[in-house]
């Protein structure tokens, strides 16, 4: 009983601390960012992205084969239960969507608890435009392209990163364990000269600075994840978003947002929607960062009677893509607007992938140069250390 009471009190304390932290962030006006970050972590554990996509693809297959929405959801749940997964993501997602459909709501309403916000918004947009399958098909194609680029780029970084971390671990181990052990046995490493001496000095510096570098990298990643879809105005401790968008990884995020925004507008335009109506539908489920550009597009579409290039002149597309858009938009014909938008989305995808590949190449070169320097000193230092240690021991 005492242990249970202690556990209960500890749980209450953690809850109180969490509420205090959330209250503080709420007063700062940024609690929604932290809530979204916590939700993304929970979603990655409880609802892996692969399972979300796989579920929706299977759902689409059932509907395409003629099943109604309720039957499709129930069949997916039954299939998962038959495999012995009674508490699986598929069962939870099916139950939630089924409740929504039974209550007269849409599929997107039942997706909110178990699916990422971008997938929920995609279905919501598709339901309003009555083009769910087209929207989902285009989105999956876009995500596959994006994943292929990231997988290719990250795959080429794994080897230099692994070797660099291995070298850093050797240097930290040498400084934190090797040197104290040598001193314990009365070996004076200050007598080392040349590359072994440089290796010992490097180990000392790396051991001192690595915790700060690691903390900086983790903090930078967390800040990026928390701000990439929300930070649109000036903030006291951050540069303007326009400035950040010039640098990786914000620059790549902007490229992919541009591709997604233009692609969605193009698809809805293909369904016969005017630009204003497209923006109105898309704005309902847009992130604050996307909404900033949708608002600019809406203002241009309201005040201008020019081409679609004039509507999309909102500092979202890069120069190369915008020139392509302008050229196609000037062509005559009823479909020139849709052709121009779809061409712009394709070009923006290519531009985003090219920017990412270029950035990955620069990073890969930097990592190899850094490893060559640190790894070379470490390897040569360890080899030559054995010879110098014999002299030092004999002198002592």
C-alpha positions as MATLAB code, in Angstrom:
seq = 'XXXXXXXXXXXXXXXXXXXXXXXXXXXXXXXXXXXXXXXXXXXXXXXXXXXXXXXXXXXXXXXXXXXXXXXXXXXXXXXXXXXXXXXXXXXXXXXXXXXXXXXXXXXXXXXXXXXXXXXXXXXXXXXXXXXXXXXXXXXXXXXXXXXXXXXXXXXXXXXXXXXXXXXXXXXXXXXXXXXXXXXXXXXXXXXXXXXXXXXXXXXXXXXXXXXXXXXXXXXXXXXXXXXXXXXXXXXXXXXXXXXXXXXXXXXXXXXXXXXXXXXXXXXXXXXXXXXXXXXXXXXXXXXXXXXXXXXXXXXXXXXXXXXXXXXXXXXXXXXXXXXXXXXXXXXXXXXXXXXXXXXXXXXXXXXXXXXXXXXXXXXXXXXXXXXXXXXXXXXXXXXXXXXXXXXXXXXX';
ca = [
       0.000    0.000    0.000;
       2.798    2.393    0.932;
       4.573    1.761   -2.366;
       1.318    2.311   -4.250;
       0.744    5.587   -2.409;
       4.296    6.693   -3.183;
       3.848    5.871   -6.891;
       0.554    7.752   -6.868;
       2.173   10.790   -5.237;
       5.075   10.730   -7.718;
       2.621   10.517  -10.614;
       0.677   13.462   -9.183;
       3.901   15.484   -8.798;
       4.895   14.799  -12.415;
       1.415   15.825  -13.525;
       1.613   19.031  -11.466;
       5.040   19.877  -12.946;
       3.709   19.257  -16.466;
       0.712   21.512  -15.805;
       2.973   24.261  -14.441;
       5.214   24.052  -17.519;
       2.233   24.087  -19.870;
       0.767   27.040  -17.969;
       4.025   28.949  -18.358;
       4.177   28.253  -22.089;
       0.504   29.175  -22.358;
       1.220   32.613  -20.847;
       4.029   33.005  -23.384;
       1.560   32.166  -26.136;
       3.508   29.158  -27.435;
       1.804   26.267  -25.641;
       0.276   25.072  -28.932;
       3.802   24.476  -30.283;
       4.742   22.301  -27.308;
       1.429   20.436  -27.473;
       1.982   19.723  -31.161;
       5.530   18.505  -30.438;
       4.305   16.170  -27.678;
       1.544   14.924  -29.956;
       4.027   14.193  -32.747;
       6.134   12.088  -30.349;
       3.054   10.200  -29.151;
       1.927    9.637  -32.735;
       5.325    8.285  -33.762;
       5.082    5.685  -30.970;
       1.382    4.800  -31.069;
       0.688    5.400  -34.772;
       3.790    4.891  -36.934;
       3.692    6.748  -40.231;
       4.101    3.566  -42.276;
       1.044    2.026  -40.644;
      -1.019    5.150  -41.275;
      -0.153    5.167  -44.972;
      -0.607    1.390  -45.312;
      -4.027    1.591  -43.645;
      -5.234    4.359  -45.959;
      -3.956    2.528  -49.043;
      -5.853   -0.609  -48.005;
      -8.920    1.515  -47.234;
      -8.689    3.038  -50.718;
      -8.402   -0.434  -52.292;
     -11.561   -1.639  -50.521;
     -13.515    1.453  -51.623;
     -12.195    1.135  -55.172;
     -13.432   -2.486  -55.224;
     -16.953   -1.297  -54.493;
     -17.241   -1.534  -50.705;
     -18.960    1.327  -48.891;
     -16.997    3.267  -46.277;
     -18.381    1.411  -43.248;
     -17.795   -2.020  -44.767;
     -14.242   -1.093  -45.743;
     -13.419    0.026  -42.191;
     -14.970   -3.082  -40.646;
     -13.111   -5.417  -43.004;
      -9.807   -3.776  -42.104;
     -10.547   -4.241  -38.405;
     -11.568   -7.881  -38.846;
      -8.405   -8.611  -40.846;
      -6.232   -7.166  -38.081;
      -8.071   -9.051  -35.312;
      -7.717  -12.339  -37.240;
      -3.956  -11.798  -37.205;
      -4.117  -11.599  -33.400;
      -3.686   -7.798  -33.190;
      -6.654   -6.810  -31.029;
      -5.022   -3.603  -29.766;
      -3.249   -2.679  -32.979;
      -3.244    0.679  -34.734;
      -5.526   -0.768  -37.424;
      -8.172   -1.729  -34.843;
      -7.991    1.650  -33.075;
      -8.168    3.566  -36.356;
     -11.074    1.450  -37.622;
     -13.048    1.906  -34.386;
     -12.561    5.674  -34.451;
     -13.530    6.067  -38.129;
     -16.506    3.737  -37.703;
     -17.844    5.823  -34.795;
     -17.567    8.963  -36.900;
     -19.387    7.399  -39.868;
     -22.153    5.919  -37.677;
     -22.704    9.371  -36.133;
     -23.058   10.931  -39.577;
     -19.615   12.520  -39.711;
     -16.919   12.181  -42.335;
     -13.887    9.897  -42.496;
     -11.566   12.818  -41.681;
     -13.437   13.420  -38.396;
     -12.721    9.848  -37.317;
      -9.047   10.112  -38.287;
      -8.156   12.912  -35.845;
      -7.151   10.699  -32.909;
      -4.934    8.249  -34.768;
      -3.602    9.966  -37.886;
      -1.118   12.771  -38.496;
      -2.610   16.206  -39.068;
      -1.393   16.407  -42.670;
      -3.272   13.196  -43.562;
      -6.393   14.372  -41.731;
      -6.307   17.725  -43.538;
      -5.703   15.955  -46.855;
      -8.850   13.869  -46.434;
     -10.824   16.881  -45.226;
      -9.822   18.861  -48.314;
     -10.601   15.902  -50.568;
     -14.015   15.421  -48.966;
     -14.922   19.076  -49.475;
     -13.722   18.984  -53.084;
     -15.177   15.485  -53.638;
     -11.806   14.257  -54.852;
     -10.387   12.243  -51.970;
      -8.862    9.525  -54.138;
      -7.159   12.000  -56.486;
      -5.794   14.050  -53.582;
      -4.559   10.987  -51.720;
      -2.968    9.493  -54.832;
      -1.052   12.687  -55.558;
      -0.017   13.028  -51.931;
       1.353    9.484  -51.740;
       3.293   10.054  -54.953;
       4.721   13.299  -53.558;
       5.642   11.689  -50.234;
       7.307    8.748  -51.993;
       9.451   11.145  -54.006;
      10.377   13.092  -50.880;
      11.268    9.925  -48.959;
      13.365    8.636  -51.853;
      15.399   11.846  -51.869;
      15.884   11.849  -48.094;
      16.738    8.139  -48.028;
      19.295    8.577  -50.806;
      20.860   11.635  -49.154;
      20.856   10.293  -45.596;
      22.144    6.890  -46.734;
      25.283    8.511  -48.112;
      25.822   10.325  -44.798;
      25.673    7.233  -42.597;
      29.226    6.040  -43.301;
      31.072    9.319  -42.547;
      28.812    9.995  -39.532;
      29.446    6.492  -38.158;
      33.217    6.754  -38.624;
      33.263   10.237  -37.103;
      31.286    9.145  -34.036;
      33.569    6.135  -33.651;
      36.623    8.419  -33.730;
      35.035   10.811  -31.220;
      34.253    7.907  -28.865;
      37.913    6.776  -29.030;
      39.156   10.288  -28.231;
      36.696   10.706  -25.337;
      37.615    7.266  -23.988;
      41.321    8.107  -24.236;
      40.856   11.368  -22.320;
      38.378   10.163  -19.700;
      39.785    6.669  -19.023;
      43.124    6.133  -20.773;
      44.954    9.175  -19.432;
      43.828    8.763  -15.775;
      44.829    5.091  -15.979;
      48.276    6.028  -17.333;
      48.739    8.546  -14.519;
      47.678    5.900  -12.031;
      50.517    3.667  -13.245;
      52.973    6.553  -13.119;
      53.258    7.072  -16.886;
      53.828   10.737  -17.702;
      52.030   11.352  -21.031;
      53.279   14.945  -21.055;
      56.540   13.537  -22.460;
      54.738   12.588  -25.693;
      55.807   14.488  -28.794;
      54.648   14.888  -32.380;
      51.353   13.327  -33.520;
      50.744   11.350  -30.258;
      50.995   14.642  -28.348;
      48.562   16.277  -30.774;
      46.212   13.305  -30.373;
      46.191   13.692  -26.570;
      45.500   17.438  -26.887;
      42.730   16.735  -29.436;
      41.206   14.138  -27.080;
      41.143   16.705  -24.280;
      39.461   19.335  -26.455;
      36.929   16.906  -27.963;
      36.024   15.509  -24.542;
      35.420   19.027  -23.251;
      33.461   20.425  -26.209;
      31.463   17.356  -27.349;
      28.668   17.649  -24.706;
      28.064   21.249  -25.807;
      28.042   20.300  -29.496;
      25.670   17.402  -28.830;
      23.330   19.611  -26.789;
      23.426   22.283  -29.506;
      22.549   19.729  -32.220;
      19.641   18.266  -30.234;
      18.341   21.723  -29.254;
      18.585   22.928  -32.869;
      16.640   19.891  -34.088;
      13.927   20.397  -31.450;
      13.648   24.120  -32.263;
      13.376   23.354  -35.974;
      10.683   20.705  -35.431;
       8.727   23.067  -33.172;
       8.978   26.128  -35.411;
       9.007   24.912  -39.024;
       5.197   24.989  -39.381;
       4.425   27.730  -36.853;
       7.077   30.419  -36.839;
       5.896   33.100  -39.289;
       6.477   36.389  -37.445;
       9.466   38.002  -35.741;
      10.333   36.636  -32.325;
      12.726   38.100  -29.765;
      15.228   35.233  -29.702;
      14.977   34.132  -33.348;
      15.833   35.765  -36.683;
      12.975   36.521  -39.067;
      11.478   33.543  -40.903;
      12.439   35.110  -44.237;
      16.064   34.991  -43.089;
      15.838   31.406  -41.796;
      14.248   30.219  -45.040;
      17.526   30.920  -46.820;
      19.328   28.224  -44.829;
      19.089   24.463  -44.375;
      16.847   22.839  -43.171;
      14.265   25.665  -43.382;
      15.125   26.231  -47.058;
      14.258   22.618  -47.916;
      11.068   22.808  -45.876;
      10.019   25.885  -47.851;
      10.691   24.110  -51.156;
       8.538   21.135  -50.179;
       5.787   23.383  -48.786;
       5.789   25.245  -52.102;
       5.490   21.957  -53.975;
       2.591   20.847  -51.770;
       0.737   24.186  -51.901;
       0.976   24.507  -55.677;
       0.167   20.832  -56.206;
      -3.001   21.033  -54.097;
      -4.133   24.229  -55.817;
      -3.437   22.616  -59.187;
      -5.445   19.513  -58.344;
      -8.430   21.507  -57.080;
      -8.212   23.789  -60.140;
      -8.304   20.666  -62.281;
     -11.601   19.817  -60.573;
     -12.982   23.173  -61.776;
     -12.447   25.313  -58.665;
     -11.396   28.964  -59.086;
      -8.256   30.090  -57.236;
     -10.197   31.891  -54.504;
     -12.263   28.790  -53.741;
      -9.139   26.594  -53.743;
      -7.428   28.834  -51.220;
     -10.539   28.977  -49.026;
     -10.760   25.180  -48.854;
      -7.031   24.668  -48.317;
      -6.771   27.375  -45.649;
      -9.123   25.503  -43.311;
      -6.534   22.831  -42.552;
      -3.284   24.656  -43.333;
      -0.413   25.141  -40.915;
       0.295   28.770  -39.917;
       3.302   28.758  -42.254;
       1.192   27.572  -45.222;
      -1.608   29.946  -44.239;
       0.763   32.910  -44.597;
       1.174   32.122  -48.302;
      -2.471   31.182  -48.849;
      -3.452   34.618  -47.534;
      -1.070   36.294  -49.985;
      -2.412   34.199  -52.870;
      -5.978   35.094  -51.863;
      -5.156   38.822  -51.824;
      -3.520   38.586  -55.248;
      -6.450   36.641  -56.677;
      -8.894   39.236  -55.296;
      -7.055   42.327  -56.491;
      -5.567   41.060  -59.765;
      -7.055   39.977  -63.077;
      -3.759   38.754  -64.516;
      -2.441   35.243  -65.105;
      -2.083   32.502  -62.517;
       1.570   33.524  -62.251;
       0.416   36.871  -60.866;
      -1.742   35.080  -58.290;
       1.142   32.869  -57.150;
       3.703   35.679  -57.015;
       3.963   35.490  -53.205;
       7.698   34.822  -52.697;
       7.059   31.099  -52.291;
       8.396   29.668  -55.555;
      12.059   30.018  -56.430;
      13.045   32.108  -59.475;
      13.542   29.151  -61.831;
      10.145   27.625  -61.051;
       8.353   30.982  -61.212;
       9.782   31.665  -64.679;
       8.500   28.273  -65.832;
       5.078   29.070  -64.363;
       4.950   32.500  -66.033;
       5.839   31.086  -69.442;
       3.143   28.385  -69.406;
       0.538   30.766  -67.918;
       0.854   33.054  -70.962;
      -0.233   30.270  -73.321;
      -3.731   30.495  -74.711;
      -6.421   27.969  -73.985;
      -8.882   27.082  -71.256;
      -6.496   24.660  -69.572;
      -3.459   26.949  -69.523;
      -4.035   27.883  -65.853;
      -4.181   24.268  -64.676;
      -1.237   23.279  -66.899;
       0.820   26.137  -65.487;
       0.053   25.230  -61.859;
       0.738   21.516  -62.313;
       3.953   22.269  -64.200;
       5.022   24.594  -61.395;
       4.389   21.903  -58.781;
       6.469   19.403  -60.754;
       9.281   21.911  -61.248;
       9.194   22.840  -57.583;
       9.531   19.178  -56.646;
      12.592   18.892  -58.854;
      14.016   22.113  -57.373;
      13.427   20.868  -53.819;
      15.154   17.566  -54.543;
      18.025   19.349  -56.243;
      18.476   21.715  -53.273;
      18.420   18.801  -50.847;
      20.934   16.810  -52.910;
      23.254   19.818  -53.114;
      23.018   20.387  -49.367;
      23.629   16.699  -48.633;
      26.681   16.731  -50.906;
      28.156   19.733  -49.080;
      27.483   18.115  -45.722;
      28.993   14.809  -46.888;
      32.196   16.530  -48.059;
      32.456   18.407  -44.738;
      32.003   15.203  -42.730;
      34.643   13.325  -44.729;
      37.147   16.187  -44.372;
      36.482   16.347  -40.611;
      36.855   12.579  -40.276;
      40.061   12.580  -42.351;
      41.567   15.161  -39.999;
      40.392   13.665  -36.692;
      40.618   10.032  -37.775;
      44.075   10.535  -39.254;
      45.456   12.099  -36.074;
      43.820    9.415  -33.924;
      44.985    6.452  -36.017;
      48.569    7.692  -36.431;
      48.675    8.841  -32.813;
      47.651    5.405  -31.503;
      50.223    3.651  -33.726;
      53.103    5.957  -32.759;
      52.000    6.043  -29.114;
      53.124    2.449  -28.570;
      56.684    3.278  -29.638;
      56.891    6.416  -27.503;
      55.415    4.666  -24.471;
      58.318    2.197  -24.420;
      60.758    5.130  -24.184;
      58.678    6.933  -21.537;
      58.341    3.782  -19.389;
      62.062    3.019  -19.644;
      62.926    6.635  -18.672;
      60.544    6.508  -15.708;
];
